[in-house]
Amino acid sequence: MLTLIDGLPDHVVGVRASGEVEDDDYEDVLVPAIDAARARHDKIRLLYVLGEEFTGYEADAMWEDAKLGMRTFTAYDRIAVVTDATWMRRAITAVSWLMPGEARSFHVDEYDDAVAWVSG
């Protein structure tokens, strides 16, 4: 499940993943939030939190993620991913040089640092 994170600056879309993320979560939560932010700003920022309650992605959700990434690839100024999952942190490091904006990963206990970085 994806839920929006309130209290962030207008140019930052924040989302928290818990349990298993499904394709409907992208269609119903993340895509509308990103589209709305893009309508107001040339460049947006994304805060993506995968805490301990996150269990994984449904196969269709991974496809939705890929489609969203291709459609909005140049829209991001900064992306902060908050997770303690080693594989996810390594993936962010491995692909961050390909992204037109900046991307960083943060440990779960660095959530406040991630919010400050992605908002600043």
FENNORUR-V44852 format. One record per backbone hydrogen bond with DSSP energy under -1.0 kcal/mol. NH is the residue of the N-H (numbers start at 0). CO is the residue of the C=O. If there is no record, write none. Layout:
nh->[NH NH]
co->[CO CO]
//
This chain:
nh->[2 4 11 12 14 15 16 17 18 20 26 27 28 29 30 32 33 34 35 36 37 38 40 43 44 45 46 47 48 49 53 54 55 57 61 62 63 64 65 66 67 68 69 70 71 74 76 78 79 80 81 82 88 89 90 91 92 93 94 95 97 101 103 105 109 110 113 114 115 116 117 118 119]
co->[15 13 8 44 46 2 48 0 52 55 22 23 24 24 25 28 29 30 31 32 33 34 36 74 10 77 12 79 14 81 50 18 18 20 57 58 59 60 61 62 63 64 65 66 67 71 43 101 45 103 47 105 84 85 86 87 88 89 90 91 94 76 78 80 106 107 109 110 111 112 113 114 115]
//
